[in-house]
């Protein structure tokens, strides 16, 4: 296979985030060949933009204790409201909607 096609495949995978299956269909080659090509050249995937932005931006917390107390109160009210919503939904549907810890994935 030509070197420029290999570079195009690697570029599409690393920069556009295309899957092996999509690349195989686009270039008319097998998915396994695409996988081997990407793995042999070293997989250098770009971090998703959202995660990068969150890491770069530093979360600034306010210094005002009154503001912090108000934010904490709102967060606790939100959690309590969500619990009530789950309780009501569980009663109406007749099943528990909360996730049980330690459960295994179904096959």
MARBA-3410 file (N, C-alpha, C, O; in Angstrom, 1 decimal):
107
0.8,-1.2,0.0,0.0,0.0,0.0,0.9,1.2,0.0,2.0,1.2,0.6 ~ 0.4,2.3,-0.7,1.2,3.5,-0.8,1.4,4.2,0.6,0.5,4.1,1.5 ~ 2.5,4.8,0.7,2.8,5.5,2.0,1.8,6.7,2.2,1.5,6.9,3.4 ~ 1.4,7.4,1.2,0.5,8.5,1.4,-0.9,8.0,1.9,-1.6,8.7,2.6 ~ -1.3,6.8,1.4,-2.6,6.3,1.9,-2.5,5.9,3.4,-3.4,6.1,4.2
-1.3,5.3,3.7,-1.1,5.0,5.1,-1.1,6.2,6.0,-1.7,6.2,7.1 ~ -0.5,7.3,5.5,-0.5,8.5,6.3,-1.9,9.1,6.4,-2.3,9.7,7.4 ~ -2.7,9.0,5.3,-4.0,9.5,5.3,-4.9,8.7,6.3,-5.7,9.3,7.1 ~ -4.7,7.4,6.4,-5.4,6.6,7.3,-5.1,7.0,8.8,-6.0,7.2,9.6 ~ -3.8,7.1,9.0,-3.3,7.5,10.4,-3.8,8.9,10.8,-4.3,9.1,11.9
-3.8,9.8,9.8,-4.3,11.1,10.1,-5.8,11.1,10.4,-6.2,11.8,11.3 ~ -6.6,10.4,9.6,-8.0,10.3,9.8,-8.3,9.7,11.2,-9.2,10.1,11.9 ~ -7.5,8.7,11.6,-7.8,8.1,12.8,-7.4,9.0,14.0,-8.2,9.1,15.0 ~ -6.2,9.6,13.9,-5.7,10.4,15.0,-6.4,11.7,15.2,-6.7,12.2,16.3 ~ -6.6,12.4,14.1,-7.2,13.7,14.1,-8.7,13.8,14.0,-9.3,14.6,14.7
-9.2,13.0,13.1,-10.7,13.0,13.0,-11.4,12.1,13.9,-12.6,12.1,14.2 ~ -10.6,11.1,14.5,-11.2,10.2,15.4,-12.0,9.1,14.8,-12.9,8.5,15.4 ~ -11.8,8.8,13.5,-12.6,7.8,12.8,-12.2,6.4,13.3,-11.1,6.1,13.7 ~ -13.2,5.5,13.4,-13.0,4.2,13.9,-12.4,3.3,12.8,-12.3,3.7,11.6 ~ -11.9,2.1,13.2,-11.2,1.2,12.3,-12.2,0.8,11.2,-11.9,0.7,10.0
-13.5,0.5,11.6,-14.5,0.1,10.7,-14.8,1.1,9.6,-14.9,0.8,8.4 ~ -14.9,2.4,10.1,-15.2,3.5,9.1,-14.0,3.7,8.2,-14.2,3.9,7.0 ~ -12.8,3.6,8.7,-11.6,3.8,7.8,-11.5,2.6,6.8,-11.2,2.9,5.7 ~ -11.8,1.4,7.2,-11.8,0.3,6.3,-12.8,0.5,5.2,-12.4,0.2,4.0 ~ -14.0,0.9,5.5,-15.0,1.2,4.5,-14.5,2.3,3.5,-14.7,2.2,2.3
-14.0,3.4,4.1,-13.6,4.5,3.3,-12.5,4.2,2.3,-12.5,4.7,1.2 ~ -11.5,3.4,2.8,-10.3,3.1,1.9,-10.4,1.8,1.2,-9.5,1.4,0.4 ~ -11.5,1.0,1.5,-11.7,-0.3,0.8,-10.7,-1.3,1.2,-10.2,-2.1,0.4 ~ -10.3,-1.4,2.5,-9.4,-2.4,3.0,-10.0,-3.0,4.2,-11.0,-2.6,4.7 ~ -9.3,-4.1,4.7,-9.9,-4.8,5.9,-9.7,-4.0,7.2,-8.7,-3.2,7.3
-10.6,-4.2,8.1,-10.6,-3.5,9.4,-9.3,-4.0,10.1,-8.8,-3.2,10.9 ~ -9.0,-5.2,10.0,-7.8,-5.8,10.7,-6.5,-5.1,10.2,-5.6,-4.8,11.0 ~ -6.4,-4.9,8.9,-5.3,-4.2,8.4,-5.2,-2.8,9.0,-4.1,-2.3,9.3 ~ -6.3,-2.1,9.0,-6.3,-0.7,9.6,-5.9,-0.8,11.1,-5.1,0.1,11.5 ~ -6.4,-1.7,11.8,-6.0,-1.9,13.2,-4.5,-2.1,13.4,-3.8,-1.5,14.2
-3.9,-3.0,12.6,-2.5,-3.3,12.6,-1.7,-2.1,12.2,-0.6,-1.8,12.8 ~ -2.1,-1.4,11.2,-1.4,-0.2,10.8,-1.4,0.9,11.9,-0.3,1.4,12.2 ~ -2.5,1.1,12.5,-2.6,2.1,13.6,-1.7,1.7,14.8,-1.0,2.5,15.3 ~ -1.8,0.4,15.2,-1.0,-0.1,16.3,0.5,-0.1,16.0,1.3,0.2,16.9 ~ 0.9,-0.4,14.8,2.3,-0.4,14.5,2.9,1.0,14.5,4.1,1.1,14.8
2.2,2.0,14.1,2.7,3.4,14.1,2.5,4.1,15.4,3.0,5.2,15.5 ~ 2.0,3.5,16.4,1.8,4.1,17.7,0.5,4.9,17.7,0.4,5.9,16.9 ~ -0.4,4.6,18.5,-1.7,5.3,18.6,-1.5,6.6,19.3,-1.3,6.6,20.5 ~ -1.7,7.7,18.6,-1.6,9.0,19.3,-2.9,9.7,19.1,-3.0,10.6,18.3 ~ -3.8,9.3,19.9,-5.2,9.9,19.8,-5.2,11.2,20.5,-4.6,11.4,21.6
-5.9,12.2,19.9,-6.1,13.5,20.5,-7.1,13.3,21.7,-8.1,12.6,21.6 ~ -6.8,14.0,22.8,-7.8,14.1,23.9,-9.0,14.8,23.4,-8.9,15.8,22.7 ~ -10.2,14.4,23.8,-11.4,15.1,23.4,-11.3,16.6,23.9,-10.7,16.9,24.9 ~ -11.9,17.4,23.1,-11.7,18.9,23.3,-12.3,19.3,24.7,-11.8,20.2,25.3 ~ -13.4,18.7,25.0,-14.1,19.0,26.3,-13.2,18.7,27.5,-13.1,19.5,28.4
-12.6,17.5,27.5,-11.7,17.1,28.6,-10.5,18.1,28.6,-10.1,18.5,29.7 ~ -9.9,18.4,27.5,-8.8,19.3,27.5,-9.1,20.6,28.0,-8.4,21.2,28.8 ~ -10.3,21.1,27.6,-10.7,22.4,28.1,-10.9,22.4,29.6,-10.5,23.4,30.3 ~ -11.5,21.4,30.2,-11.7,21.3,31.6,-10.4,21.2,32.3,-10.3,21.8,33.4 ~ -9.5,20.5,31.8,-8.2,20.4,32.5,-7.4,21.7,32.4,-6.8,22.1,33.4
-7.5,22.4,31.3,-6.8,23.7,31.2,-7.4,24.8,32.1,-6.7,25.6,32.6 ~ -8.7,24.8,32.2,-9.4,25.8,33.0,-9.3,25.4,34.4,-9.7,24.3,34.8 ~ -8.8,26.2,35.3,-8.8,25.9,36.7,-10.1,26.4,37.3,-10.6,27.5,37.1 ~ -10.6,25.5,38.1,-11.9,25.8,38.8,-11.6,26.7,39.9,-10.9,26.4,40.9 ~ -12.2,27.9,39.9,-11.9,28.9,40.9,-13.1,28.9,41.9,-14.3,29.1,41.5
-12.8,28.6,43.1,-13.8,28.6,44.2,-13.9,29.9,44.8,-12.9,30.6,45.1 ~ -15.1,30.4,45.2,-15.2,31.6,45.8,-14.7,31.6,47.3,-14.7,30.5,47.9 ~ -14.2,32.7,47.8,-13.6,32.7,49.1,-14.7,33.1,50.1,-14.5,33.0,51.3 ~ -15.8,33.6,49.7,-16.9,34.1,50.6,-17.6,32.9,51.2,-18.2,32.1,50.5 ~ -17.5,32.8,52.5,-18.2,31.6,53.2,-19.7,31.6,53.0,-20.3,30.6,53.0
-20.3,32.8,53.0,-21.8,32.9,52.8,-22.2,32.3,51.4,-23.1,31.6,51.3 ~ -21.4,32.6,50.4,-21.7,32.1,49.1,-21.5,30.6,49.0,-22.2,29.9,48.4 ~ -20.4,30.1,49.7,-20.1,28.7,49.7,-21.2,27.9,50.4,-21.6,26.9,50.0 ~ -21.7,28.5,51.5,-22.8,27.9,52.3,-24.1,27.8,51.4,-24.8,26.8,51.4 ~ -24.4,28.8,50.7,-25.5,28.9,49.8,-25.4,27.8,48.7,-26.4,27.1,48.4
-24.2,27.7,48.1,-24.0,26.7,47.0,-24.2,25.3,47.6,-24.7,24.4,46.9 ~ -23.7,25.1,48.8,-23.8,23.8,49.5,-25.2,23.4,49.7,-25.7,22.3,49.5 ~ -26.0,24.4,50.2,-27.4,24.2,50.5,-28.2,23.9,49.2,-29.0,23.0,49.3 ~ -27.9,24.6,48.1,-28.5,24.3,46.9,-28.2,22.9,46.4,-29.1,22.1,45.9 ~ -26.9,22.5,46.5,-26.5,21.1,46.1,-27.2,20.0,46.9,-27.6,19.0,46.4
-27.3,20.3,48.2,-28.0,19.3,49.1,-29.5,19.2,48.8,-30.1,18.1,48.8 ~ -30.1,20.3,48.5,-31.5,20.3,48.1,-31.7,19.6,46.7,-32.7,18.9,46.6 ~ -30.8,19.8,45.8,-30.9,19.1,44.5,-30.8,17.6,44.7,-31.6,16.8,44.1 ~ -29.9,17.1,45.6,-29.7,15.7,45.9,-31.0,15.1,46.5,-31.5,14.1,46.2 ~ -31.5,15.9,47.5,-32.8,15.5,48.1,-33.9,15.4,47.1,-34.7,14.4,47.2
-34.0,16.3,46.2,-35.1,16.3,45.2,-34.9,15.1,44.3,-35.9,14.4,44.0 ~ -33.7,14.8,43.9,-33.5,13.6,43.1,-33.9,12.3,43.8,-34.4,11.4,43.2 ~ -33.6,12.2,45.1,-34.0,11.1,45.9,-35.5,10.9,45.9,-36.0,9.8,45.7 ~ -36.2,12.0,46.1,-37.6,12.0,46.1,-38.2,11.6,44.8,-39.1,10.8,44.7 ~ -37.6,12.1,43.7,-38.1,11.7,42.4,-37.9,10.2,42.1,-38.7,9.6,41.5
-36.7,9.7,42.6,-36.5,8.2,42.4,-37.5,7.4,43.3,-38.0,6.4,42.8 ~ -37.8,7.9,44.5,-38.8,7.2,45.3,-40.1,7.1,44.7,-40.8,6.1,44.6 ~ -40.6,8.3,44.2,-41.9,8.4,43.5,-41.9,7.5,42.3,-42.9,6.8,42.0 ~ -40.9,7.6,41.5,-40.8,6.8,40.2,-40.8,5.3,40.5,-41.5,4.5,39.8 ~ -40.1,4.9,41.6,-40.1,3.5,41.9,-41.4,3.0,42.4,-41.8,1.9,42.0
-42.2,3.8,43.1,-43.5,3.4,43.6,-44.5,3.3,42.4,-45.2,2.4,42.3 ~ -44.4,4.3,41.5,-45.3,4.2,40.3,-45.0,3.1,39.4,-45.9,2.5,38.8 ~ -43.7,2.8,39.2,-43.4,1.7,38.2,-43.4,0.3,38.9,-43.4,-0.7,38.2 ~ -43.3,0.3,40.2,-43.3,-0.9,40.9,-41.9,-1.7,40.9,-41.9,-2.9,41.1 ~ -40.9,-0.9,40.6,-39.5,-1.5,40.6,-38.5,-0.5,41.2,-38.7,0.7,41.1
-37.4,-1.0,41.7,-36.4,-0.2,42.3,-35.5,0.4,41.1,-35.0,-0.4,40.3 ~ -35.4,1.7,41.0,-34.6,2.3,40.0,-33.2,2.6,40.4,-32.3,2.9,39.5 ~ -32.9,2.5,41.6,-31.5,2.8,42.1,-30.6,1.6,41.7,-31.0,0.5,41.7 ~ -29.3,2.0,41.4,-28.3,1.0,41.1,-27.9,0.3,42.4,-27.6,1.0,43.4 ~ -27.8,-1.0,42.4,-27.3,-1.7,43.5,-25.8,-1.9,43.4,-25.3,-2.3,42.3
-25.1,-1.6,44.4,-23.6,-1.7,44.3,-23.2,-3.2,44.3,-23.8,-4.0,45.0 ~ -22.2,-3.4,43.5,-21.7,-4.8,43.5,-22.4,-5.7,42.5,-22.1,-6.9,42.5 ~ -23.3,-5.2,41.7,-24.0,-6.0,40.7,-23.1,-6.2,39.5,-22.2,-5.4,39.2 ~ -23.3,-7.3,38.8,-22.5,-7.6,37.6,-23.3,-7.3,36.4,-24.5,-7.2,36.4 ~ -22.6,-7.0,35.3,-23.2,-6.7,34.0,-24.0,-8.0,33.5,-23.5,-9.1,33.7
-25.1,-7.8,32.9,-25.8,-8.9,32.4,-25.2,-9.3,31.0,-24.6,-8.5,30.4 ~ -25.3,-10.5,30.7,-24.7,-11.0,29.5,-25.6,-11.0,28.3,-25.2,-11.4,27.2
END
